[in-house]
Structure formats: C-alpha cells, structure tokens
Amino acid sequence: MKFGKQIKRLADPADLNHYLAYDVLKKAINVVAPSAQQENEDVLGKSAQPAESRFYELLQHEMSKVNRFFQLQLRTLLDKFREVQRALHSMAQGGGSELLTHANRLLEEAADGLVELDQFKYLNFTGFRKIAKKFDKSTKSGVTLSSWFMPQLKRAFFVAHPLDGLLLSLSLGYAAVRRFQSGRRSELATGMRRPPKTMTFCLAPLGRMRSLCTLVKSFQLVLPPHQGHVASEGMSGEELSSELQKLLYALGTEGLHVPCRIATQMTAEYFDSPEDGFPFYQSHLQASAGEGCLGFRCRQTGERGEVVEVDGAGSSVGINAFTAVQLGSPDAFPLQGEPEMSSLERLRVSAEATLKKSEAKEYVTTLGDGGCRELASFASQVAGACSSYRLETVATIGASRLLLRGDTDATSKVCIAMDEEVQFARAPGGQVSDAMDFAYCMLEVSGENLSDAKWLEELRGDAALREAPGFNVGVQAIAALHKDLVPSLPHWYDVEDSFAKPEEFGLALQRRADEWQAQEAREEARHLSSAHEGPPMVQPVPTMTEAKEAEAILQPKDLLASERTMLEWMHTVFALAVIAIGLWRYSLTGNLPKGKALAESDGIRKEFFNTSSPSRMLLGIYSLFLVFVAVCFGWYAVLSHLQRIKALTKNDQKERIFNRRTGPTLFAGCMALALVAHLALQLA
C-alpha cells in the first residue's frame, strides 16, 4: 500500500488536515527537482534558489503544522487527566460512585487519545523520513537532503517529546479507580518460593502503546527504583490520587517541566561452548516446545548489580526484576567478584560461593530446606558448566525494559516485562557493525493459568501480538549471530517472516537504520577520497553505548532553561545598572530644588564627575563602577548562553560550560566590594 493511502486509512478523518501532506510533497518534488531547477537557472541565471533549499521550506511548513497539532493534543490529554484527578479527589472526600464511573469514562477516552497521539507521531515521522529519501532519489547532486534534515527531524517537538508521563498518569488513574472500587489497598507481591517460568510473546512495535493502554487496566506500572520514583504499590486510592496530582503538576501545562522515564536498560549475557558444538543451545532445541531452556544467563537491569539466573526464571520479572538480587527465589543468585575479572571468572566464583552457603543452610530462613536444595542444585549446575565446558559469551541482548505487576484478583500473581528496541550482539558493548536488531518487542510473562486469562485474550484482540511455541530469545540471538556455526536453526527462526509483518517497525529502528546508512555512506566516501592518496586509515567503529549517546535528543526544555538563565542574569544586571545611573545622576546634580538647572559656572556640564566636593566625586566613581560591572556581566550572560546552545547542539555537555563557578564568584565579589565601598561612603 502506498504510504499516502496508509495515512488516509489510519488517520482520523477529522484530523487528516493536521497530518503531513505526503501526496502534496510528492507532487512538489517534480516541481523543485533538479530538472526543474535547471530550467529555472536557464531563465533566471545561477542565482536561482537551490532545489534542496526550496523543498526544505515546504518541509519546514509541514513540520510546524504537525508540531502545533501535537502540542494541542498533548494539552488536551493533560487537561483530561486533571479532570480525572479532580473526580478522584472528590471521591476521596466522600463522593458517590458516579464519580468513579465518570473518572473511568475519562480514562477510556484518554487511553484512546494516547494511542491516536502515538500513531500520529509514528505516521508523521515515517512520512518525513520517506519523503526526504524520495527527494534524494530525484537529485543527482552529491549533497543529499536527508543528511542534514534527519538530525533536525529527530529534534522536532513531536518526535523528541516522550509520552511516558501520559502513560504513567493513565496507570495511576486506573490504579486509583481500582482501589476505590475494591475499598482496600493493593497487596505487595510476596516472594514465591519457585515462581512459574516465563512465557515470551512477540509484539509489533506499532501495537506497543495500544497494548500498554490495555494492560494498565489490570496491571500497574512498576517504576525503576534508581530513578527516585515513589513506589505506588500498596497505596490507597486517596494516596494514588495525590500522586497523580503531583505528577500532573510536575508535567506542567505542556508536559515539558520534568522528564519521566518508566523504563530502564536491561542486558542479558548468554554463555555456551562453540568448540563443543553449542551444547546448551542444542539442549533447548531437543527439549519439547515451551519446556526447554538455555541453562542460565547473567542479567543486569538498571544501574545495580548483576544476577545469575535460570533462563526464563519467573523471578526475573518478579522480586529480582531490578537487581541487586533478593534471595527470595531459588532460581537466581548475585554475580560477585572483582570488576577486573572476566565474566566467566566472576560466574565461577559466584556459583562456588553460593553453593557453599546453600550447603551450609545460610539461606534456610528465606528459602527453607527445599529452596536451599534447589539453589544448591542450580549453583552446582553453573559451577559444573564452567569447569566442564570451554564456555564463552556467545550472545548479549540489550533492550529497554518496562515492568508491570497484576493489580486485580485475576492478575495478582502475574508479572509482565516488556522489552523494546531489542538488539543482539556477540559481546557486551560490542561494535554497532556486529549488532543486529530484533524487529519485535517482547512480552515476558510469569504467572499461572495464562491460557484462559481474560486480559491476554483482550491483548490478542486489539494489539499485534504473536506467539511461537517454545520461543526463546536467547536461542534466537545465538542462531542469528552464529548462523553458520550452529548445527541447526530453531523452527521459529524466521519469526518475522512467519508473522504478518507490518510495513514499518518502530521509530528507534528507523533511526538506527538511518544512522547505519549514513555511516556506510561516510565510509564509502572516505575510501573513494583516499584511493588516490594511499591506503585508508583504519577508523574505530563506535560501540553500542556510543551509538546510543550519539542518538541523544536535544529537547526544547534544554534550550529554554539556558535562555531563562540568561534572562535572570540580565534582569539582575539591568536593575543594578538603573540604580547606578540614578546614583551617578544624583552625584552630578545634588539636592537641587525641583525645576532648577545647574549653572554654567559650576563647571559640571559635559563632565563625568562633580568635583565641587569629595563626597560627590566618590559617589560618581562608585556609581560608574557599578555601571561597568553591569555591562561586563550582561555580556558574560549572553556569551555563556551562546556557548551553552552550541554545546547542546553538539551534545558536548561539559562541566566547564554548564557548571561555571568563576562568573558567579566574581559577580558576588564585586557586589561585596560595592557594599563595603557604599558603607565607607556613608561613614565618610
């Protein structure tokens, strides 16, 4: 399907005029293309405006239109959430059940609006990306439009502004409604001795927002602890209403005041022995569908310590979702050892230490006798694998993880982890050239009686959920990274082709594809330019971490914060200058009667100082010194603002630029000196 028709099919007809005019821009390419540009030059001469510049003006007009509508829809959703909060607050003050009905209806409308806004964001980003590439194909010049337009598109308001704060508001609103309806607090999840192993589902990125809006009706978002959020689990309806009010106040009228991150980075490291024929990989393939596992893995979520766990362990989305590990389940133990040790050495040391403690019954209080035996068995398995096989890291999976936990009677024992922007690499921090994208998001679910779960059926009905019996992401990563070495491929290997693959995947995959294409183009140009100068120099390829840092988005709030800082400085120095000029004027005229001018004989006209008395002369010197200080620090504020803007544009956020101490210290010193001088003048 043509993309222009896809926009008309997916967009709300009432809002279609606010979308990118894709078909109009396609026709405009034929007008401003190089062939038409040549005709203009023949008529108007070489001074005709370049084709890239003319088409860029059209793109800027469309981008302004899209940004305005996105901002308007954002304000509308925030107003709706504020109305929900007011209804919940009235309910907490003793209102009737009709308030809950009203709040629930508003939340349903907000969920639909959030899905539409996410779709608006995707369709317009994809449309701008496609039209820029289409223009590049029509030009034969060396400079392409995409090379300098795409970085600007990534910083556009509708692309750079995340919707995490709105999703968190929706989750808090639904949770508060559930508390008021049940009349009790939610119970914090207690550690099960052996939580069920996880099931993995694949989810098309385009269905991410709709699936999350469906899940928060029965589940509650669990925020990463290291980000300083208040845990909302165990709160009453009134407390959740108060938390929603605080969040909406922090977001402001346009959702720009504070960043709100509901996901955290997760990495999982898988081990196997290629020299021994991938024994763990083969053991999973030989197991029956859904029952096998890849042995064990090392996982780190967020900025805390790592954990060694059974592959597919239920505790990975439960009590150990955010490491450091809690020994509340026998399927995991913490990864110990010195930082300079290799992963395998730390793995062996940790397994042997855990085995000794388990055999010594040190964990009997938390795990019981049976749990200690299970933990000792798992630690013995890991230690035996380290000594029996020539293990090495064969796959590392990186993703952004979002956690949800059941919040109703039917979902109380269910935990879900959603992983998006999934990448496979051979080693931690591997090079971008070695990394592979997994196009789908993943839902890792731990719970009982999932086959007939109502929420799962609802998810299948309104989101692009896909299932493959026995699917394991670790096996998928090893098969993709070592396709020529593994003995056989899993039956679900072509998982993307076996599903009804969407035409496009998420924005992150599109951005990474653009970056890799640009990198390949730069390398090709460098090789061509250096072909006549000798062998090309070997350039280091950026790592996955460096690529994510290069993808950092310049948000409008950063620019506005720098501008506000400059205006605060200008306000202070302007007030100082006005006072100083008034004092200087007074030093010249003194205490003259109203309306009486100075006489020519005073010798004061066209002079800077009044020499008629020492006190007036000192006051004049003092006031002009203050004017000089105000002018100097006014320019200091302007130049500092320009340097900060330049650093933000280059993503060069150094302390010497953003945390300067010299300027404020000098200004404070000058003000202290001025006060001392003023006191001396008064005493004199």
N, C-alpha and C positions, 0 to 999 in steps of 0.2 A: 504494500500500500504506500502511495506517495505520502510524504510527511505532511504536506499541506492538508491532505484529506484526513490524515490521522489527527491533526489538531482539531479540525471541524467535528470529527467523530467523538473525541474525548472531552472537548471543552464544553462548558455550559453555554448554550446559545445566547443567553442574556449577557454573558461576559466575553463573547468572542472578539468584540472590537478592542478589548484590552490586551489581547494576546499579540504576539509578534505577527506582523503581516507578512507571512512567509511567501505566499504566492506573489504578492506585490513586489517584494525584494527580488524574487526570481526573475520577474519581468524587467526590473530595474537593472539587473546585471547586463542584459542585452543592450541597454542604453548607454551605460558608462563603461562597458567592456573596452579593452584595448583597441578593437577595430573601430568602435565609435570614437574613441579618444584620438585615433589617427586622423579621422575626418575632421574633428574639431581643431586639431593642430594645423591641418591644411588650410582651414578657413581663418582661424584666429591667431595662428602662429605658435611658437614654442611656449608662450606664456599661459596656454590653456591649463586649467587645474588638472592635476593627475587623476587617473581613474580611481586609484585607491583612496585618495582624499575625498572625492565626490561620493563614493559609496560609503565611506566611513561616516559622513554626515547623516546619511539615511539610517545607518545602524545606530548612531547616537540618538536620533529622534525616536526610534523604536525602543531603545533601551530606557530612555526617560519615561516613555509611556508605560512600560512594563514595571519599572521601579515605583512609579506613582500608584499604580493599582495594587501592587504587592503591599506597599505601606498602608494603603487604605484598608485592605483586607486584614492586615495584621492588627490594626487598631480596632476593627470591628470584633475580631475574636477576643482581644483583651477586654473590651467592654462587656462582651458576653460572659466571660469568666468572672468579671467583677459583679455582674448581676447574679451569677450563681453564688458567689461568696456572700452577698447580701442576704439571699434567701436562706443559706445555711446558717448565717449568724442569727437571723430571725428565728430559725428553728431551734437554735441553741438557747434562745431567750424564752422558749415555751410556745412556739408557734405550732400550727396544726400540720397534719400530714399532707395537706395540699401544697405546702411549701416544698416538700421533698419531691412531689410529682412535678412541680414547676422547675425545680433545680435539675431533675433528671431529664426533662424535656430540653432544657437549655444545653445540657451536656451532650445530648444526642446531636443537637444542631451544631454545637462546637466541634464535635468529632467529625461530622460530615464536612464542615468548613475547613478543618485542618487537613483532611485528605485532599480536598479540592485545591487548597493552597500548595500542598506538596506537589501535586500533579501540575499545577500552574508553573511552579519552579522548574520542574523537570522538563516540561514541554518547551518552555521558552529558552532554557539553557541549551537544549539539544537543537532547537531551531536556529539559534545564533551560531552555534558551532557548525551546523551543516551548511548554512548559507555562506559563512566565511570560507569554508573549504570549496564550496561550489564556485565562489568568485575566484579563488586561487586557480582552479582548473581552467577558467576562461582567460587568464592572463598568461603572458609569456615572459614577463619581466622576472628578474632574479629575486626581487623583494616580494614576499607574499603577505597578504593581509592578515592571515592567521598568526603569523609570528609575533606581531605586536598587538593584535586585537584580543587574542585569547587571554593573555595576562590581565588585561583590563576587564574582560568579561568575568573572570574569577573574582575580581574585587567588586563587581557590581552589587548593589544592595540586595537584590532579590536572590542572588547566588550565595553571597557571603554570610547572610543572616541565617543562623540556625533556628530550627523550630523546636529545639529541646525544651525551652522554657514553657512553651504552649503545651507540649505533650506532658510535662510534669504537672502543670496546672490541671490538665484533664484527669490525670491519675489521682491527684489529691482530691479533686471534686468527687469522682466516683467512690473513692475510699470513704470520704466523709458521709456520702449518702448511704453507703452500706452500713456504717457504724450507727447512724441514726435509725435505720430500719431494723437492725438487729438489737439495738439497745445495749450493746456491750462492746468492749474493746476487742481488737483482734488479738489472738494468742500468738506470741512469738514462737517460731518453729523450734521444737526441741530436737536434740540430736538423736536420730535413729541409729541403732547400732549398725545396721547394714542397709543403707538406702538403696532402692532399686537402681539398676544400671540405666543409663540414659538411652533414649531413642533419638535419632537425628533425622530431621526433616529439612528439605531444601525449600527455599523461598525466593522467588524472583524479587530483585531489589525494588521493582516498581510497586510491589504489593507490601512493602515494609510498613509504610505509615498506616495503611488500612488495617493490616494485621495487628499492629500495636494498639490502634484505637479500639479494636475488638478485644484484645487481651486485657486492657486496663479495666474493662467492665467487671472482670472476675479476678484479676491479679493486681498486685501493687508493685510499682517500680521500687527496686532496692538500689539506693544510691551508693556509689563508692565511698567508703569511709574516709579515705585520704583527702577528699576534696572538701572536707569540712561541713558536709551537709548534716542536718539533724535527721536521725533515723525516724521515719514516720510509722514504723511498725509498733504496734502496741498502743497507739494513740486513740483517744476517743474522738467522736465526731466533732465536738467543740474544739478540741486541740488541732485537729486536721483543718477545720475551717480557719483557725487562727494562722496556721502555717500557710494556707493558700493566700490569705490576706498579705502576709509578709512577702511571699514570692511575687505577687502581683505588684506590690509597692516597689519591690526591688527592680522589677522589669520596667516600670515606668509606663508612659503612655504609648511608647513605640517598641517596647521590649528590648531597649538598647542599653539600659543602665548597667547591668551586670551580666557576665557570661554564665550560662547554666549548662553544665555538662552532665549528662545522665549515663554516659558510657565510659569505659576505661579500656586501656590497651591490654590485650592478652596475647601471650606467646606460649606455644606448646612445642616441646622438643621430643622427637621420636628417635629411638635407637634400634639398630639392627646390625647384622653382620653380612655385608655383601660378599665377603670372601667365603662365607659358609652357605651362600645361596639364599640369603634373606629368610632365616628360619621363622622368625616371628611373623613376618609378612605371610609366609605360606601357611602358618598355623591358622591364621584368620580365614584364609581362602578355603581351607579344608573343613572349617567348622560349619555347622548349619547356619542358615541365614538368621542374623539377629542374635546369635548366641556367642559367636566368637569375639575375640578382642585382640588387640595388638600387644598384649602384655602390659606394659607400663609406659609412662611418659613423665617428663618434667614440665611443669606449667607454672607460669607467673602471670598474675593478674594485677595490674596497677603497679605501684612502686614498692611493694613489700617483698618479703622473701619468697623463694620458690618452694614448690611442693612436688614430691614424687607420689604418683597416684596410679591406681589401676586405670587402664584406658577405658573410658566410658563410665568412670566412677560417679555414682549419684551424688557424692559429697562435693563434686566439683561445681555443681550448681546450687548446693545447699550450704552447709556450715563452712565449707572451705572455698566458697565462691571467690572471696577476696583473701588471698594469702596475706599474712602468715597462717599456716595450717593450725587448726584446732584438732586435737586428738579426740574427737567425738565420734569417729568412724574408723573402722579398721582397714579401710581401703586406701589410706594415704598416710604419709609421714613427711616431715620437713626435710628439705635438702640443706645439708650442712657442709662445713669445710671452709677453707680459706679462699678468698676471691681469686688468688693467683693460680689455684688448682684448676685443672681441666674439668669439664662436665662429668666425664667418666670417673675420674678420681673422686670427685665430690659424691657422685652417685654410689660408688662402692663404700666409701667411708660412712655415708649416711645410712645405708642399708645395714651394714655391720653394727653400727651403734644402736639402731632401732631394734635389731634382732636381740642384742644383749639385754636391752632394757625390757623388751617384751618377755623374754625368758625369765627375767628376774622379777616379773609381775609388778613392774613400776607403774603400769597403766591400768591395773586392775580396778582402781577406783572409778575411772571414767569409762572403761570399756568392758569390765567384767572379765571373768575367766575365758569365756568363749571369744570375746573380742580380742583379748591378748593372744590367744592361739591363732586367730585369723590374721592379726597384724604380724605375728612372728612368721607365719607361713608366707605372707606377701613379701616381707623383708628378706626371707631366705631365698625366695624366687629371684628377687632382684640381685642379691649378692651372688647367687649361683650363676646367673646370666653374665655378670661382669667377669667371673673367673672362667667360665666355660666357653664363652664365645669372644671373638675379636670384635667387640661392639664399637660402633662409631655413630655419630649423629647423621642420620640419613634424610631427615626432613624436619623443617621448622615451620610451624604455622603461625602466622600473625594475623590478628583480627581486632576489631573494636567490639567489645562485649558489653551487652546490656542485660541486666538481670531482673526477673520478675518472680514473685512468690505468690502462691494461692492465697486468696483473701475471703473465700466463701467456704461453706461447709463442704461443697462438692470439690473444691480445689485446694483445700487446706494442706494436703500432703504433696502438692505438685510444685515443682520449681522449674523455671524455664530460663535458659540463657540464649540470647540472640546474638550471633556473631555476624558482623557485616564487614565489607571491604577485606575479604579473606585473601591472603597471599601465601603461596608456598615458596620456600627457599631451601637450599641444601644445608645451610648452617646459619646460626643466629647472626643477625646483622650482615647477611650476605649481600652481594652486589645486586643492583637492580637488574642487570642483564641476566642473572640467574633466577630471578623471581618470576613466579607465574601467578596470574590472577585466577581465582575461582569465582565464576560469574555470579553465583547464587549466595544469598545469605543462608545461614544455618540456624535452625531451632534445635537446641539440645534440651530434651525434656526428661525429667526424672519424676516418676510417680506411679501410682497403682491404678489398674483398671482404666488405662488410657484408650482402649479400643472403642468404648462406648461413651467417651466424655463428650458432653454437650458442647463445651467451648471449642473442642477440636473439630467437631462437625461444623460449627459456625465458621471456624477459621478456614476449613476446606471450601466452604461455600463462597466466601467473599474475598479470599486472597489467593495469590498464585502459589499455593502450597503443593509440593511434590514429594512423593515417597518412593524410596527404592529399598526393597528388603535387604537387610544386612549391611546397609551403607555405613561406612566408617571413613571419616575424613582423613585419618592418619594413613590408611591404606590408599586412599585416593591420592594423597600427596606423594607417597613413595612411588606409586605407579606412574604419576605424571613426571616426577623428577628423574626416575631411573627406568624409563620405559624400555630402554634397550638392554637392561641388565636383569630385570625381574623375570622369573620363569614364566609367569602368565599374568594376564590382566584380570581384575575383578569383573563380574558380569555387569556391573553398573558403571564401568569406567567412562563410557560415553554418556554420562548422565545428562550433560547439557543438550546433546542431540536427541536423547530418548524422551525428553520432556518437550512440551510445547514452548519452545524457546521464544522469549519476547524479542521484538525487533531491536530494542536497545536495553542496556543494563544501566546501573546507577551512575550518578554524576561522578563519583570518585573514579570509577573505571574509565569513564570518558576522559577525565582529566589526566589520569596516568597514561592512557594511550596517546594523548596529545604530547605529553612530555617525552615519552619514548620516541615518538616520531620526530620531534624537534631535535632530540639528542642524536638520532641517527642522521638527520639532515646536516647537523653541525659537524659530525664526524666525517661524513662523506665530503662536505665542502673543505674540511681541513686536509683530508687526504688528497683531494684534487689540487688544492693550492700548494701543497708541499711536494707534489710529484716532481716538479722541476727544481726543487731545492734540496733534494736528498731524502733519505728515509724519514718518515714521520716520527715524531716523538711519541712515546707511549704515555697516554693520558690516563690518570686514575679514574675508574668508574665510580660514581657515587654509590654509597651504601643505601640500604632501605631506609635507615634512620635519617641520613642526609637528604634523601628524596622527600621524606615527609616534612622535614624542616623547610625545604625549598618550596613546599606546597602551602606554607603558612599564608593565611589570608589577611590582607590589610583591611581592617574593618573601619567603618566611618567613626565609631566611637573613639578610636585611637587618634585620628586627626582632630576631632572635636576637643578631646582632652588637651592636646597640645595647644590648640587655639585658646581654650579657656585659661590655661596657664599664662599665656602671653597677655591676654586681656586683664588678668588680675595684676600682673606687673604694671601694665600701662595705667590701670586705674590708680595704683599706689603712687607712681612717679608723677602722674598728671596732677594729683592732689597736692603732692609736695611742691611741684613747680608753681602752681597757682598761689600757694601760701608764700613761697619765696619771692615771687614777683610782687605780691602785695607788701611784703616787708621792705623790699627794695624801694618801692614807690613811696612808702612811708618815710624811709630814710632820707629821701630827697626833699620831700615837702614838709615834713614835721607835722606839728599840730596847728596848721593854718586854719583860720576861720573859713566857713563854707563859702565858696564862690570867689575867694581871694586868690589871685595868682601870685607866683613868685616874681619878685622884682628882678630886672636885668642886672642890677648891681650886686645881687647875691652871687653871681658867677657860677650858677648851678646848671643853667640850661646847656644842653648838649654835653653834659658831664655824666660819668658813671657813679661818682661818689660825691657826697656832700661833705666838703672839708671845713664847714663852718664850726663843727665841734667833733671831738674824737669819738663820742658815743655814736653819732650818726654815721660817721665813716666806718666804724667797726660793724655797725648794723648792715650797711651796704655791702661790705665784704662778705659778711656771713650769709646774707640773702643770695648774692650771686654765686657763692659756693654751692648752696642748695640747688640753684637752677642748673649749675654744671653737673651735679650728681644726678639730677632727674633726667637730663638729656642723655648722659652716658648710660644709665641703666635702662632707659627706654630703648635705646639701640641694642643694648645687650639682650633685652627680651625679644626683640624682633629677630636678631641673628640666631638666637637659641631656638626659636620656633622654626626658622628655616632649616637649621641643622637637624632638628628632630623629624621634620617632614621628610627630608632627604634620607635619613636613617631608616624611617619606617618604610619608605618606598623600596629600599634595598634590603629590608629585613635585617638590618645591621644594628641590633638593639644592644649597644654597649653602655656600660655604667657611666663612662665619662661623658656621655651625651645626655642620658636620661636621669642621672643622679649626681648632677653637679653640686659641689659644695662651695667652690670659690666665689661665685657671683653672689649668692645669698649671704655668705660670710662678710664679704666686702661691703655689701649694702648695709648690713647690720652694724658693721664697724663705723661706716660713715654717719649713720643715724646716731650712734652713741656719741661720736665725736661732736656732731652738731648739737646734741642736747647738752653736753658738757660746756661747749662754747656759749650756748644760749644762757646757761646758768651763770657763767662767768660774766657775761654782759650785764645780766640783771644785777649781780652783786656789785659790778663796777658802777 
